[in-house]
Amino acid sequence: MKTTVEIPDSLLKRVKSVAAKRHTTVRALIEKRLGRVADERKRAKPFKLRKISFRGKGLQPRFGGASWQQIRDAAREDRGA
């Protein structure tokens, strides 16, 4: 498949230089690097949030019906925010 990609002139110049030194083509370099990126994505484990809990009795009664903004404001009270 053919596609068009815009590459800054300065980057293309550097890539052409690398390709020449390695006796290969710009296309081959691009295919190799894109293949590596695709392979890394396959191997990457999805992020999992670990379960964690704290000892206590849950939300303090004064925050039972509070909005997130009110909770954030209360958390920042002693910090001069």
C-alpha positions in Angstrom: 0.0 0.0 0.0 1.2 3.5 -0.7 0.7 6.4 1.6 1.9 9.9 2.0 3.6 11.2 5.1 5.0 14.7 5.7 8.4 14.7 7.2 10.4 17.8 8.0 13.2 18.4 5.6 15.8 18.4 8.4 14.7 15.0 9.6 14.5 13.5 6.1 18.1 14.8 5.4 19.3 13.0 8.6 17.5 9.8 7.7 18.9 9.8 4.2 22.4 10.2 5.7 21.8 7.2 8.1 20.4 5.1 5.2 23.4 5.8 3.1 25.8 4.9 5.9 24.0 1.6 6.4 23.7 0.9 2.7 20.0 0.7 2.8 17.0 2.9 1.8 14.9 5.4 3.7 11.9 3.1 3.0 13.6 0.1 4.7 14.5 2.2 7.7 11.0 3.4 8.1 9.5 -0.1 7.7 11.9 -1.5 10.3 11.2 1.2 12.9 7.4 1.1 12.4 7.5 -2.7 12.7 9.3 -2.3 16.0 6.8 0.2 17.3 3.9 -2.2 16.3 5.7 -5.1 18.0 6.2 -3.1 21.2 2.5 -2.3 21.3 1.6 -6.0 21.1 4.0 -7.0 23.9 3.1 -4.1 26.2 0.9 -5.2 29.1 -2.2 -3.2 29.6 -2.2 -0.9 32.7 -4.0 -2.4 35.7 -4.8 -0.4 38.7 -4.0 -2.4 41.7 -6.5 -2.8 44.4 -5.7 -0.8 47.5 -7.6 0.1 50.6 -7.0 2.1 53.7 -8.0 1.4 57.3 -10.7 3.7 58.4 -14.3 4.4 58.4 -14.7 5.7 54.9 -15.7 9.2 53.9 -16.1 11.7 56.8 -19.7 12.6 57.5 -19.1 16.3 56.5 -18.3 15.2 53.0 -21.2 12.9 52.5 -23.0 15.2 50.1 -20.0 17.3 49.0 -19.0 17.9 45.5 -15.4 17.1 44.3 -14.7 20.8 44.3 -15.6 21.1 48.0 -13.5 18.0 48.8 -10.5 19.4 46.9 -10.9 22.8 48.6 -11.0 21.2 52.0 -7.9 19.1 51.2 -6.0 22.3 50.2 -7.2 24.4 53.2 -3.9 24.1 55.1 -1.8 24.7 52.0 -2.8 28.2 51.4 -4.6 27.3 48.1 
